[in-house]
Amino acid sequence: MILLSRRSQLAIAAVVDIALHARPTPVAAKALAGRHNLPPRHLETLLQALVRVGILKGVRGPRGGYELARERRRITAGEIVRAAMVDDLEDGVAPLPESKLVEFVVQPLVERAGEKFLADLDALTVDDLCRQAAEKSIFDETSARADFTI
């Protein structure tokens, strides 16, 4: 069962990747896309959505890219997912069928479950996810890199 859209999963992965690689210079979308086997343009709209809500900061110039807008311990997975979901809604989703069963039974059930799920994600910070990535040696070079976040 898929609880998160691919876009939401990619948003979490992108933010954690940036948290791990943005020192000393910002992470270029091209480098980020390369690590996740995606075309760079595929990520741009998602990264811009994360900039708009204050999770990421875009840095312009030849050595530009993306970095965290706040400390990684102050960004939650739930916040990232909400940003990706808002961006999904702006892309246009097919409307729900007009049904009293959907409106009064199914939709409230899905909303309650979604709220509980997002509450669980709100308990996880980017810092927690970075630690998990380091423990699993996801990126070999990051396990040896020190983090000087205060």
C-alpha positions as CSV (number, residue, x, y, z in Angstrom):
1,M,0.0,0.0,0.0
2,I,1.4,3.4,-0.9
3,L,0.8,6.1,1.7
4,L,2.9,8.8,0.1
5,S,3.0,9.9,-3.4
6,R,6.2,9.5,-5.3
7,R,6.6,13.2,-5.3
8,S,6.3,13.4,-1.5
9,Q,8.9,10.6,-1.1
10,L,11.2,12.4,-3.6
11,A,10.7,15.7,-1.6
12,I,11.9,14.0,1.6
13,A,14.8,12.4,-0.1
14,A,15.8,15.6,-1.8
15,V,15.8,17.6,1.5
16,V,17.8,14.9,3.3
17,D,20.2,14.7,0.4
18,I,20.7,18.5,0.5
19,A,21.2,18.4,4.3
20,L,23.9,15.8,3.8
21,H,25.7,17.4,0.8
22,A,25.2,21.2,1.1
23,R,28.5,21.9,3.0
24,P,30.5,23.9,2.0
25,T,28.6,24.8,-1.2
26,P,25.0,24.5,-2.2
27,V,23.8,21.4,-4.0
28,A,23.1,21.8,-7.7
29,A,19.9,20.3,-9.0
30,K,21.9,18.4,-11.6
31,A,24.1,16.7,-8.9
32,L,21.0,15.9,-6.8
33,A,19.2,14.5,-9.8
34,G,22.3,12.4,-10.7
35,R,22.3,10.8,-7.2
36,H,18.7,9.8,-7.6
37,N,18.8,8.9,-11.3
38,L,16.4,11.6,-12.4
39,P,16.5,14.2,-15.1
40,P,17.4,17.6,-13.5
41,R,14.3,19.4,-14.8
42,H,12.1,16.8,-13.0
43,L,13.3,18.1,-9.7
44,E,13.1,21.9,-10.3
45,T,9.4,22.4,-9.7
46,L,9.6,20.3,-6.5
47,L,12.7,22.2,-5.3
48,Q,11.0,25.5,-6.0
49,A,8.0,24.5,-4.0
50,L,10.2,23.7,-1.1
51,V,11.9,27.1,-1.4
52,R,8.5,28.8,-1.5
53,V,7.5,27.3,1.9
54,G,10.9,28.1,3.5
55,I,12.3,24.6,3.7
56,L,15.1,25.2,1.2
57,K,16.9,28.3,0.1
58,G,17.9,28.8,-3.6
59,V,21.4,30.2,-4.2
60,R,22.1,31.8,-7.6
61,G,25.3,31.9,-9.5
62,P,27.8,29.6,-11.0
63,R,28.3,27.7,-7.7
64,G,24.6,28.0,-6.8
65,G,22.1,25.4,-5.9
66,Y,20.0,24.6,-2.9
67,E,20.7,24.5,0.8
68,L,18.5,24.2,3.9
69,A,16.7,27.4,4.9
70,R,16.7,26.4,8.5
71,E,18.6,24.0,10.8
72,R,17.9,20.4,9.9
73,R,16.5,19.7,13.4
74,R,13.8,22.3,12.8
75,I,12.4,20.8,9.6
76,T,10.1,17.8,9.9
77,A,9.2,15.1,7.3
78,G,5.6,16.1,7.8
79,E,6.3,19.7,6.8
80,I,8.1,18.5,3.6
81,V,5.2,16.2,2.7
82,R,2.7,19.0,3.2
83,A,4.7,21.2,0.8
84,A,4.8,18.5,-1.8
85,M,1.1,17.8,-1.4
86,V,0.2,21.5,-1.9
87,D,2.4,21.5,-5.1
88,D,0.5,18.3,-6.2
89,L,-2.8,20.0,-5.7
90,E,-1.7,23.0,-7.8
91,D,-0.7,20.6,-10.6
92,G,-4.4,19.5,-10.8
93,V,-5.8,16.3,-9.5
94,A,-8.9,14.6,-10.8
95,P,-11.9,15.6,-8.7
96,L,-13.5,13.1,-6.4
97,P,-16.7,11.5,-7.6
98,E,-19.9,13.1,-6.4
99,S,-21.0,10.6,-3.9
100,K,-22.6,10.8,-0.5
101,L,-20.7,7.7,0.5
102,V,-17.4,9.2,-0.5
103,E,-18.3,12.6,1.1
104,F,-19.7,11.4,4.4
105,V,-17.9,8.1,5.0
106,V,-14.8,7.5,2.9
107,Q,-13.3,11.0,2.8
108,P,-13.6,11.6,6.6
109,L,-11.9,8.2,7.2
110,V,-9.1,9.1,4.8
111,E,-8.7,12.5,6.3
112,R,-8.4,11.1,9.9
113,A,-5.9,8.5,8.8
114,G,-3.9,11.2,6.9
115,E,-3.8,13.4,9.9
116,K,-2.5,10.6,12.1
117,F,0.1,9.7,9.4
118,L,1.3,13.3,9.1
119,A,1.5,13.6,12.9
120,D,3.9,10.6,12.8
121,L,5.9,12.3,10.1
122,D,6.0,15.5,12.2
123,A,7.8,13.6,14.9
124,L,10.7,12.9,12.5
125,T,13.2,15.7,11.7
126,V,15.6,15.9,8.8
127,D,18.3,15.5,11.4
128,D,16.8,12.1,12.4
129,L,16.7,11.0,8.8
130,C,20.3,12.2,8.2
131,R,21.4,10.1,11.1
132,Q,19.6,7.1,9.7
133,A,21.3,7.6,6.3
134,A,24.7,7.9,7.9
135,E,24.1,4.7,10.0
136,K,23.2,2.9,6.8
137,S,26.1,4.4,4.8
138,I,23.7,5.5,2.1
139,F,26.3,8.0,0.8
140,D,29.8,6.7,1.7
141,E,31.3,10.2,1.7
142,T,28.8,11.6,4.2
143,S,29.5,9.0,6.9
144,A,32.9,10.6,7.4
145,R,31.8,14.2,7.1
146,A,31.4,16.2,10.2
147,D,28.3,18.4,10.7
148,F,28.8,21.7,12.3
149,T,25.1,22.6,12.6
150,I,24.4,24.6,15.8
